[in-house]
Amino acid sequence: TFSLKSKPSGKSIKKDPQNSPSSSSPSLINKIKNMKSASGGSDVPLSDEARLSWAIIESQRLAQIEEEARKQEEADLELALRLSKLDSSNRH
């Protein structure tokens, strides 16, 4: 089956919290948290602006994760190719 999720490479992806798209809008996140706490923790419908902002932030976060995974996979493949060539040349 086809999946957009990458297979784990066994290596963890380091994240920079300052470059994280979710850190670009802490005020929106705080507003959402405040809305929930003010309502006693029950679900509060978000405004169109809040939903759009959340969707943009989430989309950017997921795009960053996918790009990091793609780069890691490319690096892993390059390493595997170099190791394979090295192993092949050592056998001759």
N, C-alpha and C positions, 0 to 999 in steps of 0.2 A: 504494500500500500504506500501511497505517497503522503509524506508528511512535511510540513514546513519546519518542524522542530529538528534541530541537528542532533546527531548522536553524540553522547558525551565522549570526549576524547581522553578522559582521565585526568585532564589538567583543568585547574580552576581558572576562571577568567577574572582578572583583577579589575576592579571598578574604581573609578575616581569619582567620589561623591560630589566634588565641585563641578565636574563636567557632566554629571547626570542630568538628563532633561527634566527629571522629576524635581530636581533641586532648583530649577529655574523659576518655579512658581510656588514658593512655600506659602505665600499669603493666601492663595486659592485653597490649598490643602488645609490651612488653619481655619479658613472660613467654613469649609465643609465640616471639619471636626467640631467647630464651635456650634454650627447649626445642629449637629447630632446631639451634642451634650446639652444644649439649651432645650431640646425637645424631649429630654429624658432618655436619650439613646435610641428612640424609635426612628424608623426610616422617615426622612424628610425629602420630599421631592426637590430635586435640584433645578435651578433655573436653566434655561437653554444655554446661557452664557457659561454657567458652571459645567454643564455636561459637555459643551464643546471644548472648553479649556481642558477638562479631564481627558477627553478623547485625544486631543492634540498631544498632551503630555505623555499619555500611554502609548500612542503611536510612535512618538520619538524614542521613547524608552525601548520599545520592542525592536525598532529599526536599529538602534545602537547595539542591542544584544545580538541581533542577527548578523550585523556587520562584524562584530568581534568574533563570533563563532565562525564566520566565513574566513576571516583572516587566520584564525587559529587552525582551521582545517587546511588551508593553503600551506601554512608553515609546516604542519605535520606531514603533508604529502611531499613537500620539498625535502624534508629531513629523511623520510622513508626512501625517496628516490636516491638521495646522496648515499645513504647507508647501503642500499642495494648495490649501487655501483661500486662502492668501496669493497663490499663483500665479494662481488664478482671479480674485481681486479686482484684481490688477495688469493683467490682460489687458483689463479693461472700461474 
